[in-house]
Amino acid sequence: MLILFSAVSFLGYGSACFWSPYIEREFDRYRLGPQRLLVGGLQLAAALGLLAGLSQPWMGRAASGGLALMMLVAVGVRIRIRDSLLQTIPALVYLALNAYLSLVAY
């Protein structure tokens, strides 16, 4: 269930990186505008890796580990731009979730 939750979340957010004006503004606010499409593509690939991990566990571990690392960087970005704790909590939750999936779930 947690694997599917993370996969669906990153399929949605990764896709939004390609078409959402809101996400485009957020990446500009993060000072990462030029990396938006790369981040979106990596999130889509990792989400598919989470799903592939259901039959090939090494792929799930790699994908969830990559997402955990990405969310660690996201927490750092949130701290750097002085976002509030409330704004940072989603990245912290996805960091913990994907670290758990990488270490335990597969």
VOPAGU-2260 file (C-alpha; in pm, 1 decimal, decimal comma):
REM VOPAGU-2260
SITE   aa  ch    i         X         Y         Z
SITE  MET   A    0       0,0       0,0       0,0
SITE  LEU   A    1     280,7     244,6      86,9
SITE  ILE   A    2     459,0     157,2    -235,9
SITE  LEU   A    3     148,7     241,0    -438,3
SITE  PHE   A    4      93,8     562,9    -241,5
SITE  SER   A    5     446,5     682,1    -313,7
SITE  ALA   A    6     431,3     573,0    -678,8
SITE  VAL   A    7     100,5     751,0    -744,0
SITE  SER   A    8     223,9    1062,2    -563,2
SITE  PHE   A    9     538,9    1085,8    -772,9
SITE  LEU   A   10     357,7    1001,4   -1096,1
SITE  GLY   A   11     132,9    1298,2   -1022,6
SITE  TYR   A   12     401,9    1542,0    -909,5
SITE  GLY   A   13     648,0    1434,3   -1179,4
SITE  SER   A   14     380,0    1482,7   -1447,1
SITE  ALA   A   15     285,0    1821,7   -1304,2
SITE  CYS   A   16     644,5    1936,1   -1351,5
SITE  PHE   A   17     576,8    1928,9   -1726,4
SITE  TRP   A   18     245,0    2114,9   -1744,9
SITE  SER   A   19     156,1    2297,7   -1424,1
SITE  PRO   A   20     215,4    2674,7   -1409,8
SITE  TYR   A   21     198,8    2648,4   -1029,5
SITE  ILE   A   22     485,0    2396,9   -1020,8
SITE  GLU   A   23     681,4    2612,9   -1263,1
SITE  ARG   A   24     644,7    2910,3   -1024,3
SITE  GLU   A   25     741,9    2690,1    -728,6
SITE  PHE   A   26    1061,8    2576,7    -900,6
SITE  ASP   A   27    1144,0    2940,4    -971,9
SITE  ARG   A   28    1086,5    3013,7    -602,5
SITE  TYR   A   29    1320,8    2726,9    -513,4
SITE  ARG   A   30    1571,6    2881,8    -756,9
SITE  LEU   A   31    1568,0    2555,4    -952,3
SITE  GLY   A   32    1368,7    2660,9   -1258,6
SITE  PRO   A   33    1611,5    2513,6   -1514,2
SITE  GLN   A   34    1603,4    2175,0   -1337,2
SITE  ARG   A   35    1222,2    2140,7   -1330,8
SITE  LEU   A   36    1191,3    1908,0   -1630,1
SITE  LEU   A   37    1485,2    1694,6   -1516,0
SITE  VAL   A   38    1334,8    1658,9   -1167,9
SITE  GLY   A   39     995,6    1572,7   -1317,2
SITE  GLY   A   40    1147,9    1311,3   -1545,1
SITE  LEU   A   41    1344,9    1156,7   -1260,1
SITE  GLN   A   42    1033,7    1144,0   -1043,8
SITE  LEU   A   43     835,6     973,0   -1319,9
SITE  ALA   A   44    1114,5     720,5   -1376,1
SITE  ALA   A   45    1143,4     651,5   -1002,6
SITE  ALA   A   46     765,3     609,3    -969,0
SITE  LEU   A   47     775,2     348,7   -1245,0
SITE  GLY   A   48    1072,6     189,6   -1066,8
SITE  LEU   A   49     866,7     161,9    -748,6
SITE  LEU   A   50     599,9     -25,6    -942,8
SITE  ALA   A   51     854,9    -243,3   -1121,5
SITE  GLY   A   52     994,3    -325,4    -778,7
SITE  LEU   A   53     680,7    -523,6    -706,7
SITE  SER   A   54     826,0    -794,4    -932,4
SITE  GLN   A   55    1195,9    -694,9    -927,5
SITE  PRO   A   56    1274,6    -585,1    -569,6
SITE  TRP   A   57    1617,1    -442,2    -656,4
SITE  MET   A   58    1445,2    -189,0    -883,1
SITE  GLY   A   59    1210,7     -84,4    -604,0
SITE  ARG   A   60    1499,1     -42,9    -360,5
SITE  ALA   A   61    1694,1     165,5    -611,4
SITE  ALA   A   62    1393,3     381,0    -700,3
SITE  SER   A   63    1288,0     441,1    -340,7
SITE  GLY   A   64    1648,3     513,8    -242,8
SITE  GLY   A   65    1671,4     766,7    -524,5
SITE  LEU   A   66    1347,1     930,9    -417,1
SITE  ALA   A   67    1466,5     943,9     -55,9
SITE  LEU   A   68    1782,9    1118,1    -173,1
SITE  MET   A   69    1578,4    1358,0    -385,9
SITE  MET   A   70    1358,5    1440,7     -86,9
SITE  LEU   A   71    1666,9    1496,5     130,7
SITE  VAL   A   72    1779,9    1755,7    -123,2
SITE  ALA   A   73    1425,2    1900,1    -123,5
SITE  VAL   A   74    1440,8    1944,3     254,5
SITE  GLY   A   75    1773,3    2121,7     212,9
SITE  VAL   A   76    1624,2    2350,7     -51,5
SITE  ARG   A   77    1330,0    2431,0     176,0
SITE  ILE   A   78    1570,3    2519,4     455,9
SITE  ARG   A   79    1786,4    2728,5     220,7
SITE  ILE   A   80    1490,9    2936,5     101,5
SITE  ARG   A   81    1363,3    2966,3     458,8
SITE  ASP   A   82    1032,0    2789,1     413,2
SITE  SER   A   83     832,6    2723,4     727,2
SITE  LEU   A   84     822,5    2384,2     895,6
SITE  LEU   A   85     467,6    2342,2     767,4
SITE  GLN   A   86     589,8    2392,1     409,6
SITE  THR   A   87     878,0    2149,2     467,3
SITE  ILE   A   88     675,1    1866,6     622,9
SITE  PRO   A   89     567,3    1704,7     292,2
SITE  ALA   A   90     930,0    1665,5     182,4
SITE  LEU   A   91    1018,5    1524,7     526,7
SITE  VAL   A   92     730,3    1275,5     508,8
SITE  TYR   A   93     827,8    1156,7     159,7
SITE  LEU   A   94    1191,9    1136,3     270,1
SITE  ALA   A   95    1096,4     910,0     561,0
SITE  LEU   A   96     851,4     706,4     351,6
SITE  ASN   A   97    1095,0     634,7      70,8
SITE  ALA   A   98    1384,8     566,3     308,5
SITE  TYR   A   99    1157,6     311,4     479,2
SITE  LEU   A  100    1059,5     156,8     145,5
SITE  SER   A  101    1423,0     132,8      39,8
SITE  LEU   A  102    1539,6     -27,9     363,0
SITE  VAL   A  103    1241,5    -243,0     464,9
SITE  ALA   A  104     959,1    -280,2     214,0
SITE  TYR   A  105    1132,8    -455,1     -74,6
